[in-house]
Amino acid sequence: MTRNDICEEILWKKSDGLTPYPEALDFMAIRSRQIYEGEASPLVWLVEHPPIFTAGTSARPEDLYNPHDYPTYSAGRGGQWTYHGPGQRLAYVMLDLGRQNGTIPPRDLRAFVKGLEQWIIATLAYLSVEAFTRDGRIGVWTIDPLSGQEAKIAALGIRVSRWVSWHGISINLDPALDDFDGIVPCGIREFGVTSLRRFNPALTMQDLDDALAVTWPAHFGSTPQEG
């Protein structure tokens, strides 16, 4: 039996307001190193950012249009272009992947990514939104209630340094969906984006945060503890 099987806690931090992206990158870089060195505990960090575009390691310049001239950053994570902005919840997941984390075996990146996807799907189900993944497409998808077409509602991109993860997931609560027109999201041109607000206008960011915390233990084996 691993320590994660014994209801181990994980620190769960939420930042109010809009966190500048460079500040988030600096924090994650330092925290991931501290986790590796045994000087800090694993952490899930919930934030929102000002409107920005971030480039993953596979991002192509031709997929960036940026009509509003939002700041752009090299994220250092996997994936392509991603938009972040107010109304979108970022959950930065900093875990020691060298050990067992709930259902995730040690040093199994494929299982970790799958775990993140299933966590998102379970979170959305908790909020009465059916979501799914598609082979060959990055992210988590749903049927947009306005268009009746498949649309992306959540994205994920990770970076792993010395078997400690950073970056994580984003879920659209109520961002300005037109801002996604400034890129080809994750390099996929054929599909649009949607948000939780289209399913239930009464949902709040706190509702989403609560759902993320409730569904976390089943996938990662630890219990969120505010810190």
TAGI-V74770 format. One record per residue. OMEGA is omega in whole degrees, -180 to 180 (* if undefined). D_FIRST is the distance of its C-alpha to the first C-alpha in whole Angstrom. Layout:
# TAGI-V74770
[[OMEGA/D_FIRST] [OMEGA/D_FIRST]]
This chain:
# TAGI-V74770
[[179/0] [178/4] [-179/7] [178/8] [-175/6] [174/8] [176/11] [179/12] [172/16] [179/18] [-174/21] [-173/24] [176/27] [177/31] [178/34] [179/37] [-177/40] [-178/40] [177/38] [-175/40] [178/38] [177/39] [179/38] [179/34] [-180/34] [-179/35] [-177/32] [180/30] [-180/31] [-177/30] [-179/27] [178/25] [179/27] [177/26] [179/22] [-177/22] [179/24] [-177/21] [-180/24] [-179/23] [172/20] [-171/19] [164/22] [-174/23] [-179/27] [-178/30] [163/33] [178/36] [166/39] [180/43] [-179/44] [168/43] [178/42] [-177/40] [171/40] [-175/37] [180/37] [-176/39] [178/41] [-178/45] [-177/48] [179/49] [178/47] [177/48] [172/51] [-177/50] [-180/53] [178/52] [175/52] [177/48] [177/47] [-177/45] [169/42] [-172/40] [-177/36] [178/35] [172/32] [176/32] [-175/34] [-179/38] [176/40] [173/39] [170/40] [179/39] [179/41] [-178/41] [177/40] [179/37] [171/33] [173/32] [179/28] [-171/27] [-179/23] [-175/22] [171/19] [-178/17] [176/17] [-179/16] [177/12] [174/10] [-179/12] [-180/11] [-174/12] [179/14] [177/13] [172/14] [179/17] [-176/18] [180/21] [180/22] [179/19] [178/19] [177/23] [178/22] [177/20] [178/22] [-178/25] [175/23] [178/22] [-178/26] [179/27] [178/25] [180/27] [177/30] [177/29] [179/29] [175/32] [176/34] [179/34] [-178/33] [-173/32] [171/31] [177/31] [176/34] [178/33] [178/35] [177/35] [173/33] [179/32] [-167/32] [176/35] [174/36] [-179/40] [-176/42] [179/44] [-177/47] [-174/47] [-178/46] [175/44] [-180/41] [-180/40] [177/37] [-179/36] [180/33] [174/32] [176/30] [-175/30] [170/27] [-180/28] [178/25] [-179/26] [178/24] [168/21] [-178/22] [165/23] [-162/26] [-176/28] [-172/27] [171/28] [178/32] [-179/33] [172/36] [-180/37] [177/41] [173/42] [-173/45] [177/45] [-179/48] [178/47] [179/44] [179/48] [179/48] [162/46] [-172/44] [179/41] [177/38] [-177/41] [-174/42] [-167/45] [-171/45] [180/43] [178/44] [179/41] [-176/41] [177/39] [-178/38] [178/41] [178/43] [-177/41] [-177/41] [-178/43] [-178/42] [179/38] [176/38] [178/35] [176/34] [180/33] [179/31] [179/29] [180/28] [178/27] [-179/25] [-178/23] [-174/23] [-178/21] [-171/19] [-177/16] [-177/16] [-173/16] [166/14] [-179/12] [-177/14] [180/17] [178/20] [-178/22] [-179/25] [*/26]]
